[in-house]
Amino acid sequence: MLQKVVVTGGLGYIGSHVVVSLLLTGQYQPIVIDNCLNSYPEALNRCAEIARDEMGSDAPQPIYHNVDLRNAEAVEDAFAQYDNKGGIWAVIHLAALKAVGESGEIPLSYYKTNVAGSISLFESMERHGVNNLVFSSSATVYGTPEIVPIPETSPLLSASCYGRTKAMVEEIIQDLCRAQKKDGQSSLRAVSVRYFNPAGAHPSGKLGEEPRGKPGNLLPLLAQMAIGREKSQLKIFGTDFPTPDGTCVRDYLHIMDLAHGHVLALDALAVPTNQKNIFSNCDAENGPFRAFNLGKGKGMSVLNMIEAMRKATGYDYQYEIVDRRRGDVPDLTADPTLAEKELGFVAKKDLEEMCRDLWNFQTKNPHGFETPQKQTGTI
Ligand SMILES: NC(=O)c1ccc[n+]([C@@H]2O[C@H](COP(=O)([O-])OP(=O)(O)OC[C@H]3O[C@@H](n4cnc5c(N)ncnc54)[C@H](O)[C@@H]3O)[C@@H](O)[C@H]2O)c1
C-alpha cells in the first residue's frame, strides 16, 4: 500500500514538483492541502498527467483538499478523513507566504499564515499520531552569514520578517521533537530543509512556476518578460554589494533536484529507529530534529542569471539599477556537504538546464495555467 503523505502548499511551485517526484516513486500517495492563494488547481492535473506519461494508466494520482491552513477546523477535517484508511504517514509542509519585501509590509499576515498556520497543522498531526515531518525552511534564516558557503551551524539571524517566521517554525518543531510524551508515544521526528534558490521547471514543459500576479522571483520574471507577458521595467536592486559584480549572489538549483531532496528526506525518515539513521547522533536535549541545506554550493549573481536567460531565450533584457531592497543580503551560497553525506543529496543539473527547462515551460504555456487546457485526467 502507498504511504500517505500530506503536502501542504502542493499546488505551488515547489510543492507541485514535490508531488510529481512522490508520484514517480510509486511508494507515496500525495494528499495536497492548499487554498490556491498563489497557485492553480491545474498544477495537479499536470502532475497526474506527467505520472501517467511516465508510469502508464496505473500511475498513482494526487488527492486534493482545498483548505486554508489558518482554518484549524478545516485542517482537522482533512486529516480525519484518513483515520480509517490507514492514516497519514508523513507531512511535507510547504504552504507559506514567501516574499521578503512584502513580509516587512504586512508582518501579521506572515505570522498568521507561516507561524499560526503551522501550529494548526502540527496540532492535527499530533491528534492523528502523524510523527514524520519535512519542513520547508529557507536560506534566508541565516540573515547575513559570517561564513560563505554557509554551513547549517551558522546562527539563525534572519534580516527579514519572512525569514524570522521560518526560524520560529524551526524552533517550534524542535520543541515538539524534544517533547517527552507522558503516554509513552513517540515524539515528532523532523527534517528541516533549508532551500537556496530553486529554478527551472519539469523537463516535460507541463509544470513550472506559475504564481498569481507578477512573479516575485527573478527567473520566472525574466521568462515572462521574454514571452511578452510581463511588460514592466526590469529592476536590479543594488549594484554595490560586496560581490564580484556588485549584484546579489544566490545559489540556484534545479527544481527537480530540489524536489528529489524531499523524497530523500522521507526515505531518511522511513529508516526504523532501531537502525542507524539521521537521528542516531541527536542528543536528548534536541530530540530527533535535523536541518539540511539544499543548494548546489555555487553562487550566481543577478547579472549572471540575466545573461544565462538571454542565452536561453534570445531576449535582449534592458534593466534599470535602483536602490537595494530592505532585507536583501549580499551572498547566500550553501555549503551542501551535510545533505550529500547524510541524505545522499546532490543538485546535479546545471544552470543551462534550469534556464532551458524554464523557457520550455514558458513557451509551452505562454499564458500560464489560466488558459483553458485539454484536461486528460482527474485529480
Ligand atoms: N521559491 C523559493 O525561492 C523558496 C526559497 C526558500 C524557501 N521557500 C519556501 O518553500 C515553500 C514553497 O514555496 P514556493 O516557491 O513553492 O511558493 P508558492 O507560493 O508557489 O507555494 C506556496 C503554496 O502555499 C499555498 N498557501 C499559501 N497560504 C496558504 C494557506 N493559508 N493555506 C493553504 N495553502 C496556502 C499557496 O496557494 C501556494 O500554492 C514556502 O514555504 C517557501 O517559504 C521557497
The ligand as a Tripos MOL2 file, in Angstrom:
@<TRIPOS>MOLECULE
LIG
   44    48     1     0     0
SMALL
NO_CHARGES

@<TRIPOS>ATOM
      1 N1         10.6960   29.6500   -4.0680 N.am      1 LIG1
      2 C1         11.7610   29.9110   -3.3390 C.2       1 LIG1
      3 O1         12.7220   30.5220   -3.8260 O.2       1 LIG1
      4 C2         11.8520   29.4490   -1.8990 C.ar      1 LIG1
      5 C3         13.0940   29.5170   -1.2490 C.ar      1 LIG1
      6 C4         13.1880   29.0870    0.0700 C.ar      1 LIG1
      7 C5         12.0610   28.5990    0.7220 C.ar      1 LIG1
      8 N2         10.8640   28.5520    0.0600 N.ar      1 LIG1
      9 C6          9.7060   28.0170    0.7890 C.3       1 LIG1
     10 O2          9.1780   26.9290    0.0500 O.3       1 LIG1
     11 C7          7.7710   26.8470    0.2420 C.3       1 LIG1
     12 C8          7.0850   26.7920   -1.1160 C.3       1 LIG1
     13 O3          7.4620   27.9300   -1.8650 O.3       1 LIG1
     14 P1          7.0090   28.1350   -3.3740 P.3       1 LIG1
     15 O4          8.0820   28.8940   -4.0550 O.co2     1 LIG1
     16 O5          6.5430   26.8670   -3.9420 O.co2     1 LIG1
     17 O6          5.7890   29.1430   -3.1490 O.3       1 LIG1
     18 P2          4.3300   29.1140   -3.7850 P.3       1 LIG1
     19 O7          3.6820   30.4010   -3.4130 O.co2     1 LIG1
     20 O8          4.3990   28.7500   -5.2140 O.co2     1 LIG1
     21 O9          3.6620   27.9070   -2.9770 O.3       1 LIG1
     22 C9          3.1030   28.0680   -1.7120 C.3       1 LIG1
     23 C10         1.7300   27.4120   -1.7290 C.3       1 LIG1
     24 O10         1.1240   27.5710   -0.4410 O.3       1 LIG1
     25 C11        -0.2300   27.9030   -0.6500 C.3       1 LIG1
     26 N3         -0.7130   28.6400    0.5200 N.ar      1 LIG1
     27 C12        -0.3510   29.8760    0.9390 C.ar      1 LIG1
     28 N4         -1.0450   30.2100    2.0370 N.ar      1 LIG1
     29 C13        -1.8370   29.1520    2.3310 C.ar      1 LIG1
     30 C14        -2.7860   28.8870    3.3510 C.ar      1 LIG1
     31 N5         -3.0810   29.7910    4.2980 N.pl3     1 LIG1
     32 N6         -3.4160   27.6940    3.3570 N.ar      1 LIG1
     33 C15        -3.1550   26.7550    2.4090 C.ar      1 LIG1
     34 N7         -2.2640   26.9590    1.4120 N.ar      1 LIG1
     35 C16        -1.6260   28.1510    1.3760 C.ar      1 LIG1
     36 C17        -0.2540   28.7360   -1.9140 C.3       1 LIG1
     37 O11        -1.5310   28.7500   -2.5480 O.3       1 LIG1
     38 C18         0.7880   28.0360   -2.7590 C.3       1 LIG1
     39 O12         0.2150   27.0370   -3.5710 O.3       1 LIG1
     40 C19         7.3800   28.0460    1.0860 C.3       1 LIG1
     41 O13         7.2930   27.6110    2.4230 O.3       1 LIG1
     42 C20         8.5460   28.9940    0.9180 C.3       1 LIG1
     43 O14         8.6850   29.8260    2.0290 O.3       1 LIG1
     44 C21        10.7310   28.9620   -1.2350 C.ar      1 LIG1
@<TRIPOS>BOND
     1     1     2 1
     2     2     3 2
     3     2     4 1
     4     4     5 ar
     5     4    44 ar
     6     5     6 ar
     7     6     7 ar
     8     7     8 ar
     9     8     9 1
    10     8    44 ar
    11     9    10 1
    12     9    42 1
    13    10    11 1
    14    11    12 1
    15    11    40 1
    16    12    13 1
    17    13    14 1
    18    14    15 2
    19    14    16 1
    20    14    17 1
    21    17    18 1
    22    18    19 2
    23    18    20 1
    24    18    21 1
    25    21    22 1
    26    22    23 1
    27    23    24 1
    28    23    38 1
    29    24    25 1
    30    25    26 1
    31    25    36 1
    32    26    27 ar
    33    26    35 ar
    34    27    28 ar
    35    28    29 ar
    36    29    30 ar
    37    29    35 ar
    38    30    31 1
    39    30    32 ar
    40    32    33 ar
    41    33    34 ar
    42    34    35 ar
    43    36    37 1
    44    36    38 1
    45    38    39 1
    46    40    41 1
    47    40    42 1
    48    42    43 1
@<TRIPOS>SUBSTRUCTURE
     1 LIG1         1 GROUP 0 **** ****
